[in-house]
Amino acid sequence: MRYGLIGEKLGHSYSKEIHESISDYEYEIHPISKEDFDSFMTEKPFEAINVTIPYKEKVIPYLDGLDENARSIGAVNTIVNENGKYIGHNTDFSGFIYMIKKHNIQIKDKKVLVLGKGGASKAIIAALKSLGAGSIIIVYYKESSGCVTYDECKRIHSDADIIVNTTPVGMFPDIDSSPIDITDYPACSAVLDVIYNPLHTKLIKQAESLGITFSGGLEMLVAQAVYASEYFKKTRLYDNEKDYSILIDKLTEEISGLLS
């Protein structure tokens, strides 16, 4: 495998279609069990890869270095062989910011709930901080340091402005589940879900029914893939944001058609 994606369960992935539409390389979907993960990362039989659940943090000890962004986040979703050194990057950060800007969601001084504390949440928390969030509350399904439980959150933070789901709750095939009831948060003005399959999770459908600004995760997925492809090919695709937006919108529409 020269280029591709590793993760534990990848049957739902559309990364191959996205990457092969961006550039001229072949991109492989490569599921890896937890038992095989160590040998794969020790051998590193690739030129550049993307990394998804549950390995965004687990890959770090196997790398020769991290860029400043990945180091500050503490999670990696892109690894590139740079002159024999395997370097970790994080394009989830930029992909999430693209989604925020696309929907004109104002983060500055807002109270934001981040559901989940995995590798994806770390990039999103870093992005929210960079955009000036007033406070960021990490919500977890059980008691954990630095987090609140869902019951505590409903009781203490019902005034939250924005909800971001980084958990897999609601992902295909578990499409009838939702991590949170938005009606418990009457001040909520925007809901973002990093899940892209289905296009509209139960959480997103509820936001839509309540007239709240929303976005599913497909735009973030496509945007981070575009930025990752630049690391793969070691070159920028465009000189201006407009051309990036045109490409991301085009690919998002194409993948939406596959998911519909």
N, C-alpha and C positions, 0 to 999 in steps of 0.2 A: 504493500500500500504506500503510495507516494503522498496523496492528500486524502483526507477523510475526516470522519467523526467517530469518536469513541464515547461510549456510555454503556450503562447496563441493559436498558430496554429501549430499543430504537425503532420498533415497528411502526411508530407513528411519525417518523422523521421525514421532512421534506427538504432537508439540507442538501441532498444530492441535486435535486432539481434546481434549487436556488443557486448553488455554487457553479454548476455547469452552465447556467444562464449568464452568470457574471463574467466568466473567463473561459479559457480554452483548455483547462485541465480536467482530468477524470477524478471524480470525487467518490470515495467509497464509504458506505455506512458499515461500521465495524463494531457490533456489540461485543462487549467484554464482560465476562463474569467476574465477580469479586475474587474468585480463586485464580483466575488467569491474569488479573490486573498487574501484579508485581512483575511477572516474567515479561509481559508486554512492555511495560515502562522501563524495565532494565535493558531490554534489547533495543527499544526505540526503532522499530522497523518502518520509519516514515520520514518524509521530508518536512511536512507541516500538517497539523491536525487541529480540529476543534474538539473540545471536551465538554460533556454535559453530565447530568445527574447519573451517579453520585460522586463523580471524580474531580470536580473543579478545585477542591482543596487537596484531595489525596495525591494529585500529580506533583505538587510543589516540591516534595523532598527529592524527586527524581530529576529535577531540572538543574541546569548549570547557572541559571540566573532568572531574575524577573525584571521587567521594565518597571519604572517608577509607579505607574498606574496599578499594575497587578500587585506590586509589593504593598502599596497602601491599602488595597482592597482585601488582600489575603485570599484571593481566588483567581483561578486561571481558566479561560475558555479557549485560548488559542496558544499553540506551541509551535515554534518555528526553529528549524536547524539553521543557525546563523554561524557559518564558518566552523562547523563541527561542535558548536555549543548550542544546547537546546534551551531556548529562552521562552519564558511564559509571558503572555499578554492577556489583557481583558478587554474585549470589545462589547461585552454586555453593557458596560458603563455608557459608551457612546450610543449604543442602540437604544437604551432606555431614554437618554436625553433627546434623541431624535423623536421618539414617540411623544414625549412631553411637549416638545416644541410644535410638533405636527398638529396637536390638538389644542394649542394655546392654553395649556394648563399652567396656572400660576402657582409656583411652589414657595416663593419667598414668604417667610414668616408664617407659613401654614403648619398646622398640626397634622402629621401624616402617620397613618397606621401601616406598618409593613408586616404582612402576614407571612410567617416562616423565617427561619434563620440559617438557611443553607447557603451554598455558594452563590446562587443568583441573588439572594437578598443582600449579600455583602456589596455587590456591584451597585445595586439599586440604592442602598443606603449611602454609599459614597457619592453617587450622582445627586441624590436629594440634598446632601450636605453642600455640594458644590453649587447648587441652585438656591441655597439660602433658606432651607426649611427651618421653621421656627422650632419645632420639636419633632422627633422621630420616635415612635413607639413600636417596638418589636413585639409581635404577638405570637405566642407559641402554644401548642396544644397541651403542654404540661409545664410545671414549674421549672424554670431554668434561669440561670444568672443573666441579668441584663434584659430579661423579657418579662412580659405580663401574660397571664393566661387569658383565654377568650372571655371567661366570666369576669375577671378583673377589668379587662379592657372595656367591656360593656358598662360596667359600674362606674369606672373612673374617667374614661375617655370618650364618653358619648358625644362630646363636642368636636370630635375629629373632623377635619376638613376634607381629607383625601385618604382613600384606601387603596393599597397596592397589594395584590396577591402574588406571592412568589412560591406558594406551595403547589403540589400537583393535584390538590383537591378540585374536582370538576373536570379533570383531563379525561379524554377518551380512554377507555370505554365508560368511566364512572361519571357520566355526564349529568346525572340527576343529583349530584352533591354540590354543595356550596360551602366555603369555609366560614361565611359570616352572613348575618342578616343585616342588610343596609338600613332597614327601618329602625334599627337600634341606634343609628347615628344620624339624627335629623339635620345636622349641619353639613353633612357630606355633600361636596360639590363636584367630585370627580372620582371615578373608580377605574383602576388600571389592573389588568390581569395578564401575567406573562404567558399564560397558557394560550396556545394558538390552535389546538385541535381538541374540541370544536372551535370554530371561529368565534362563536358567541357562547361562552360558558353560562351556567345558570346564574352565576354572580353578575356577569355582564348583562344578561337579559333582565335581571332585576333592576340594575342601574338604568337601563333603557326605559323600562316601564315606569320608573320614577322620574324620568326627565333629567337624569344626571349625566353629565359629560362622561364618556367612557371610551376605553380602547382595549381590545384584546391584544394578544402578544405577537400577532403575525408581523406587524410593522417593525417591532423590536427585533424579531428573529431575522427578518430580511436585512434590516439596517446593520445589525452586528455581523451578519455574513458578508456584506459588502465591505465593511471595514476589515474583517478578518482576511478577506481575499487580497487586500493590499499588503498585509504581512506575508501572505503566502507567496505573492509575486514580487514582493519587495519594491513596489512602486505605487504611487498615488494614481487613482483612476481619473480624477478630475481636479480642476483648479478652483471650482466654485461650488457653493452649496446647492445652487439651483439644479445643476446636472446630477448631483447625488440624489436629490429629491425626485427627479424625473425617473431615474433608474429604480429607486426603491419603490416608488408608486407603481411602476410598471410590473415589477416582480411580485409585489404584494397582490396586485390584481390577478396575475397569472396563477399564483398559488391558492388564492381564494377560490378560483374556479375549480381547482382540484379538490378542495375541502368541502365545497358546497354539495 
